[in-house]
């Protein structure tokens, strides 16, 4: 019985992993949030931090090609992203949260 309880706890444990995506050089880097398909452009010289939360062995996936990066969370996990300034990015729209007073 104790072994079953330990295995159950391990399966339910949440792993938190963070990946920092940096746009080096003089060109921006496009980050594609999958499966939503939204885009975020990391300005040259800046970074975007992507956090994955999920079960052990089921973390997110990061693929890199020339000029863009694709990030995707596991089927049982979640994902969040923050700009270099600390603003959380909306994964549906690819837009960072408002970081100051808004004007209309």
Protein Blocks (a to p, Z undefined) as FASTA:
>chain_A
ZZmmmmmmmmmpccddddddddehjbdcdddddfklpacdddehiacdddddddehiacd
ddddehiacddddfkbccddddfkopacdfknopacdfbdcdZZ
